[in-house]
């Protein structure tokens, strides 16, 4: 299976998965670049996968459906907000497409009904929307810190070589925050240099891997002594919450580099 990033808006990625002339797209917020890529490569669209209801993830679906009669898979809990869903999904469901079997994982936090798609393999593939970012995580628009923490723990428990396909190019700004939290992290410093080189060439910083995220992502490292100490200092200085993950998320919300 070939996986390509289709840039959209200012920092979104729509993921295009293709095999033997067939394709699926994940979170098509804009139909125009998807249609262009399908034509360029002579691909037949077979399905749409959706992680959550935000417009920059679903805004292009209706337009795609005008020319492609395909199923739209998405979170059952948000089906009332994504009218185009034909196949509502819940935690533990499976979707078989392009020769791969995707397990549906409920990962609330960014939104209450947010789901991710995980295909085991060597390596595994994880399409996690706005839950896990490289070196970061999504804002809590609807869920609680406890929900997001549990969702990230669930994703972090997948095999370490799993490739992480999130949907925003936030890596450089996330790494700047991660350096502020854990300035002595050598893996983080090395990855920052790598990402700066990629972005200078206008290349995506994604996909990441879960192994890398465990080494550089402060939201997966809250229990690490250096991260925990930094969060406590910030919370004491800013009147932050007692819960370390909630304090870390609040710190990131106000971080300006």
Secondary structure as UniProt FT lines:
FT   STRAND          2..8
FT   TURN            9..11
FT   STRAND          12..19
FT   TURN            20..21
FT   STRAND          22..26
FT   HELIX           31..41
FT   STRAND          44..49
FT   HELIX           55..58
FT   TURN            59..60
FT   HELIX           61..67
FT   STRAND          71..75
FT   HELIX           76..78
FT   TURN            79..81
FT   TURN            83..84
FT   STRAND          87..89
FT   TURN            91..92
FT   STRAND          94..97
FT   TURN            98..99
FT   STRAND          100..106
FT   TURN            112..113
FT   STRAND          115..119
FT   STRAND          125..129
FT   STRAND          132..133
FT   TURN            134..135
FT   STRAND          136..137
FT   HELIX           145..156
FT   TURN            160..161
FT   STRAND          163..166
FT   HELIX           171..181
FT   TURN            183..184
FT   HELIX           186..200
FT   TURN            201..202
FT   STRAND          208..209
FT   HELIX           210..216
FT   HELIX           218..220
FT   TURN            222..223
FT   HELIX           225..238
FT   HELIX           244..253
//
